[in-house]
Amino acid sequence: MGSAVFLWAQRSFFFVLTLLVGWVIYGLALVEIDDGGRQLWPFLIIWVLASYVLLPRLNMLLARIYVPSTLELGVHKNNPVRALYEQAGFRQTHTEEDYLHYSLTPSAVDARSRNADQR
């Protein structure tokens, strides 16, 4: 229970931080556009905030929303390539008519990448 609350609080904090940084970037951009003189430092601040704070957080947020947590596929039972899927870490979940259904979870991908790093 405690770890779930901590995870929720951490995600909420980073979401609010992302919104605040986006608002600051927007405000700095508007101030620079309205200002008649061109100064270098506001552009540097905007670039640093956007590049190192806002965009990576936005990328992680969108990846959590749109990237599936489990990869699933169906392979015909006579397809010889299914052995490659099994070697890659896919596990058979069920059979439906002439198709074998496989699933790959992020933990299987992580374990495979750790094994590759140890070689």
NORKA-V939996 format. One record per residue. N is the residue number from 1. RES is the residue in one small letter. OMEGA is omega in whole degrees, 0 to 359 (999 if undefined). NEAR is the number of other C-alpha atoms within 8 Angstrom. Layout:
[[N | RES | OMEGA | NEAR] [N | RES | OMEGA | NEAR]]
This chain:
[[1 | m | 182 | 4] [2 | g | 180 | 5] [3 | s | 178 | 6] [4 | a | 178 | 7] [5 | v | 178 | 8] [6 | f | 179 | 8] [7 | l | 178 | 8] [8 | w | 180 | 8] [9 | a | 179 | 8] [10 | q | 179 | 8] [11 | r | 178 | 8] [12 | s | 179 | 8] [13 | f | 181 | 8] [14 | f | 176 | 9] [15 | f | 178 | 8] [16 | v | 177 | 8] [17 | l | 178 | 8] [18 | t | 178 | 12] [19 | l | 180 | 8] [20 | l | 179 | 8] [21 | v | 176 | 12] [22 | g | 179 | 10] [23 | w | 178 | 8] [24 | v | 178 | 8] [25 | i | 179 | 11] [26 | y | 179 | 8] [27 | g | 178 | 8] [28 | l | 179 | 10] [29 | a | 179 | 9] [30 | l | 178 | 8] [31 | v | 181 | 8] [32 | e | 180 | 9] [33 | i | 181 | 7] [34 | d | 182 | 6] [35 | d | 180 | 7] [36 | g | 181 | 5] [37 | g | 179 | 4] [38 | r | 177 | 6] [39 | q | 185 | 6] [40 | l | 188 | 6] [41 | w | 177 | 6] [42 | p | 177 | 9] [43 | f | 178 | 8] [44 | l | 178 | 8] [45 | i | 179 | 8] [46 | i | 181 | 11] [47 | w | 181 | 8] [48 | v | 180 | 9] [49 | l | 181 | 11] [50 | a | 186 | 12] [51 | s | 189 | 9] [52 | y | 181 | 8] [53 | v | 189 | 11] [54 | l | 187 | 12] [55 | l | 176 | 9] [56 | p | 179 | 9] [57 | r | 178 | 10] [58 | l | 178 | 9] [59 | n | 179 | 8] [60 | m | 180 | 8] [61 | l | 180 | 8] [62 | l | 178 | 9] [63 | a | 178 | 8] [64 | r | 183 | 8] [65 | i | 192 | 7] [66 | y | 180 | 6] [67 | v | 182 | 7] [68 | p | 180 | 7] [69 | s | 180 | 6] [70 | t | 177 | 8] [71 | l | 181 | 8] [72 | e | 177 | 8] [73 | l | 177 | 7] [74 | g | 183 | 8] [75 | v | 177 | 10] [76 | h | 187 | 8] [77 | k | 179 | 8] [78 | n | 181 | 4] [79 | n | 182 | 7] [80 | p | 182 | 5] [81 | v | 181 | 6] [82 | r | 176 | 9] [83 | a | 177 | 7] [84 | l | 177 | 7] [85 | y | 180 | 9] [86 | e | 177 | 9] [87 | q | 181 | 7] [88 | a | 177 | 7] [89 | g | 176 | 10] [90 | f | 178 | 11] [91 | r | 181 | 8] [92 | q | 181 | 8] [93 | t | 179 | 8] [94 | h | 178 | 7] [95 | t | 179 | 8] [96 | e | 185 | 7] [97 | e | 183 | 4] [98 | d | 185 | 7] [99 | y | 173 | 10] [100 | l | 181 | 13] [101 | h | 183 | 13] [102 | y | 179 | 13] [103 | s | 177 | 12] [104 | l | 180 | 12] [105 | t | 178 | 9] [106 | p | 179 | 8] [107 | s | 177 | 6] [108 | a | 178 | 10] [109 | v | 179 | 10] [110 | d | 180 | 8] [111 | a | 179 | 8] [112 | r | 180 | 10] [113 | s | 176 | 8] [114 | r | 178 | 8] [115 | n | 179 | 8] [116 | a | 179 | 7] [117 | d | 182 | 6] [118 | q | 181 | 5] [119 | r | 999 | 4]]
